[in-house]
Amino acid sequence: MQKSKIFDYTFLVCGLLIQVVAFAITNYQLPITHHLSPISLISGLLGVCSVCLCAQGNILTYVFGFAQVLTYTYLCWTQRFYGEIAINAYYFGTMIYGVYVWKSRVKSEESRVITPRRLTWRTILLIGVLTLLGSWLVGWGLSAWTDDTQPYLDAFTTVPALVAQVLMILVYREHWFIWLAVDILSVALWLRAGDYCMAAQYTFWCANCLYGLRRWKSLTSNL
């Protein structure tokens, strides 16, 4: 248990440092007129705290999650990532319900750690097919009817995230696989936008998905 706690804190500190370093390096390389907003750093730091606590199955993830959604939505607005804006409004609403669901799955008030659920393989396959189809359709719609700067990449980071959020709210551990795919695509999205602070955040989140999957498997090992 002690080793697990040490790793948890070390992983969190590494994520926070990555955000600070990425923000500093990016602004050092850019002319002052193109410097990243401090909100990029704040959103990144909040995001690291939120996902690390989620990986631990700790209900306090929502405290940081609400703040991160608000700051990230502002950044997406400045880049005209309309799919990302829509999904963050969705995140905010579902997280309100998520607090209720997670509270009902908490093992004890002292630990604040939840007991996850598992999906069947048939359900996983069905979710995968529908998610890919929905992503393509949304990408086509963004391309045809908006001035979205990266319509298909925006769509393929939006629709799967909708699905992953539902599974996370309902405490199904398989949501980590979908988040991993979303985070990989999000790295590409923000690299192309030139915001290396956000790209660094999503790179760390990729590692956090593997970390979270391992932790949630251990939490369901007795089921």
C-alpha positions as CSV (number, residue, x, y, z in Angstrom):
1,M,0.0,0.0,0.0
2,Q,2.8,2.4,0.9
3,K,4.6,1.8,-2.4
4,S,1.3,2.4,-4.2
5,K,0.9,5.8,-2.5
6,I,4.5,6.8,-3.3
7,F,3.9,5.9,-7.0
8,D,0.6,7.9,-7.0
9,Y,2.3,11.1,-5.7
10,T,5.3,10.6,-7.9
11,F,3.2,10.2,-11.0
12,L,1.1,13.3,-10.1
13,V,4.2,15.4,-9.6
14,C,5.7,14.3,-12.9
15,G,2.5,15.3,-14.7
16,L,2.5,18.7,-13.1
17,L,6.1,19.3,-14.0
18,I,5.5,18.2,-17.6
19,Q,2.9,20.9,-17.9
20,V,5.1,23.6,-16.4
21,V,8.1,22.7,-18.6
22,A,6.0,22.5,-21.8
23,F,4.4,25.9,-21.1
24,A,7.8,27.5,-20.4
25,I,9.5,26.0,-23.4
26,T,6.7,26.9,-25.8
27,N,6.5,30.5,-24.7
28,Y,10.3,30.8,-24.8
29,Q,10.3,29.7,-28.5
30,L,7.4,31.9,-29.6
31,P,7.4,35.6,-30.1
32,I,5.7,37.5,-27.3
33,T,2.7,38.3,-29.4
34,H,2.0,34.6,-29.9
35,H,2.7,33.4,-26.3
36,L,0.3,30.8,-24.9
37,S,-2.3,32.1,-22.5
38,P,-1.7,31.3,-18.8
39,I,-5.0,29.6,-19.0
40,S,-3.3,26.8,-21.0
41,L,-1.1,26.1,-18.1
42,I,-3.9,26.3,-15.5
43,S,-6.1,24.0,-17.5
44,G,-3.2,21.5,-17.9
45,L,-2.5,21.5,-14.2
46,L,-6.1,21.0,-13.3
47,G,-6.4,18.3,-15.9
48,V,-3.4,16.4,-14.5
49,C,-4.9,16.4,-11.0
50,S,-8.3,15.3,-12.3
51,V,-7.1,12.4,-14.4
52,C,-4.7,11.1,-11.7
53,L,-7.4,11.0,-9.1
54,C,-9.7,9.3,-11.7
55,A,-7.1,6.7,-12.3
56,Q,-7.0,6.1,-8.5
57,G,-10.8,5.7,-8.5
58,N,-10.9,8.7,-6.1
59,I,-14.2,10.7,-6.2
60,L,-12.2,13.9,-5.6
61,T,-11.5,13.8,-9.4
62,Y,-14.7,15.8,-9.9
63,V,-13.4,18.8,-7.8
64,F,-10.6,19.4,-10.3
65,G,-12.6,18.1,-13.3
66,F,-15.2,20.9,-13.1
67,A,-12.5,23.6,-13.1
68,Q,-10.6,22.0,-15.9
69,V,-13.7,21.8,-18.2
70,L,-14.3,25.5,-17.8
71,T,-10.7,26.5,-18.7
72,Y,-10.4,24.0,-21.5
73,T,-13.6,25.2,-23.1
74,Y,-12.2,28.7,-23.3
75,L,-9.1,27.4,-25.1
76,C,-11.2,25.5,-27.6
77,W,-13.3,28.6,-28.3
78,T,-10.1,30.5,-29.2
79,Q,-9.2,27.8,-31.7
80,R,-12.7,27.3,-33.1
81,F,-12.8,23.6,-32.1
82,Y,-16.6,23.4,-32.0
83,G,-16.7,19.7,-31.4
84,E,-14.5,20.1,-28.3
85,I,-16.6,22.9,-27.0
86,A,-19.8,20.9,-27.3
87,I,-18.3,17.9,-25.6
88,N,-17.0,20.0,-22.7
89,A,-20.5,21.3,-22.1
90,Y,-21.6,17.7,-22.1
91,Y,-18.8,16.8,-19.6
92,F,-19.9,19.5,-17.2
93,G,-23.5,18.2,-17.2
94,T,-22.6,14.5,-16.9
95,M,-20.1,15.1,-14.1
96,I,-22.9,16.5,-12.0
97,Y,-24.6,13.1,-12.3
98,G,-21.3,11.3,-12.0
99,V,-20.8,12.7,-8.5
100,Y,-24.0,10.9,-7.5
101,V,-23.1,7.6,-9.2
102,W,-19.6,7.5,-7.8
103,K,-20.8,8.3,-4.3
104,S,-23.0,5.2,-4.4
105,R,-19.9,3.1,-5.4
106,V,-17.5,4.5,-2.8
107,K,-16.1,1.7,-0.6
108,S,-15.8,4.0,2.4
109,E,-15.9,7.6,3.3
110,E,-12.3,7.5,4.5
111,S,-10.8,6.1,1.3
112,R,-13.2,7.8,-1.2
113,V,-12.3,5.0,-3.6
114,I,-14.9,3.4,-5.9
115,T,-15.6,-0.2,-6.9
116,P,-15.6,-0.4,-10.8
117,R,-17.7,-2.6,-13.1
118,R,-16.9,-4.6,-16.2
119,L,-18.4,-4.8,-19.7
120,T,-19.0,-8.0,-21.7
121,W,-17.0,-8.5,-25.0
122,R,-20.2,-8.4,-27.0
123,T,-21.0,-5.0,-25.6
124,I,-17.5,-3.7,-26.2
125,L,-17.6,-4.7,-29.8
126,L,-21.0,-3.0,-30.3
127,I,-19.9,0.2,-28.7
128,G,-16.7,0.2,-30.8
129,V,-18.6,-0.1,-34.2
130,L,-21.2,2.5,-33.3
131,T,-18.5,4.9,-32.0
132,L,-16.5,4.7,-35.2
133,L,-19.6,5.2,-37.4
134,G,-20.7,8.2,-35.3
135,S,-17.3,9.8,-35.4
136,W,-17.2,9.7,-39.2
137,L,-20.7,11.1,-39.6
138,V,-19.9,14.0,-37.2
139,G,-16.7,14.7,-39.0
140,W,-18.5,14.9,-42.3
141,G,-21.1,17.3,-40.7
142,L,-18.4,19.6,-39.3
143,S,-16.6,19.6,-42.6
144,A,-19.7,20.5,-44.6
145,W,-21.5,23.0,-42.3
146,T,-18.8,24.7,-40.1
147,D,-15.5,26.4,-40.4
148,D,-13.9,23.9,-38.1
149,T,-10.2,23.9,-38.8
150,Q,-9.7,20.2,-38.3
151,P,-13.2,18.6,-38.7
152,Y,-12.5,14.9,-38.8
153,L,-9.8,15.0,-36.1
154,D,-12.1,17.1,-34.0
155,A,-14.9,14.5,-34.5
156,F,-12.7,11.5,-33.7
157,T,-11.7,13.1,-30.5
158,T,-15.3,14.1,-29.7
159,V,-17.6,11.2,-30.3
160,P,-15.4,8.5,-28.6
161,A,-15.0,10.9,-25.7
162,L,-18.8,11.1,-25.3
163,V,-18.9,7.3,-25.1
164,A,-15.9,7.1,-22.7
165,Q,-17.4,9.7,-20.4
166,V,-20.6,7.7,-20.1
167,L,-18.7,4.6,-19.2
168,M,-16.5,6.5,-16.8
169,I,-19.6,8.0,-15.1
170,L,-21.2,4.6,-14.8
171,V,-17.9,3.2,-13.4
172,Y,-17.0,0.7,-16.2
173,R,-13.3,0.2,-16.3
174,E,-13.2,-0.3,-20.1
175,H,-13.6,3.5,-20.6
176,W,-9.8,3.7,-20.2
177,F,-9.2,2.0,-23.7
178,I,-11.4,4.6,-25.4
179,W,-9.8,7.5,-23.5
180,L,-6.4,6.2,-24.7
181,A,-7.4,6.5,-28.3
182,V,-9.0,9.9,-27.8
183,D,-5.9,11.2,-26.0
184,I,-3.5,10.0,-28.8
185,L,-5.6,11.9,-31.4
186,S,-5.9,14.9,-29.1
187,V,-2.1,15.1,-29.0
188,A,-2.1,15.4,-32.8
189,L,-5.0,17.9,-32.7
190,W,-3.1,20.4,-30.4
191,L,0.3,19.8,-32.0
192,R,-1.2,21.0,-35.3
193,A,-2.8,23.9,-33.5
194,G,0.6,24.9,-32.1
195,D,-0.4,24.6,-28.4
196,Y,2.4,22.3,-27.0
197,C,1.2,22.8,-23.4
198,M,-2.1,21.1,-24.3
199,A,-0.3,18.5,-26.4
200,A,1.9,17.8,-23.3
201,Q,-1.2,17.4,-21.2
202,Y,-2.7,14.8,-23.6
203,T,0.6,13.0,-23.8
204,F,0.6,12.6,-20.0
205,W,-3.0,11.6,-20.2
206,C,-2.1,8.7,-22.5
207,A,0.3,7.4,-19.8
208,N,-2.4,8.0,-17.2
209,C,-4.8,5.8,-19.2
210,L,-2.4,2.8,-18.8
211,Y,-2.0,3.7,-15.2
212,G,-5.7,4.0,-14.6
213,L,-6.5,0.7,-16.4
214,R,-4.0,-1.1,-14.2
215,R,-5.5,0.5,-11.0
216,W,-9.1,-0.2,-12.0
217,K,-8.3,-3.8,-12.8
218,S,-6.8,-4.2,-9.3
219,L,-10.0,-2.6,-7.8
220,T,-12.2,-5.2,-9.7
221,S,-9.8,-8.2,-9.0
222,N,-12.1,-9.5,-6.3
223,L,-15.3,-9.3,-8.5
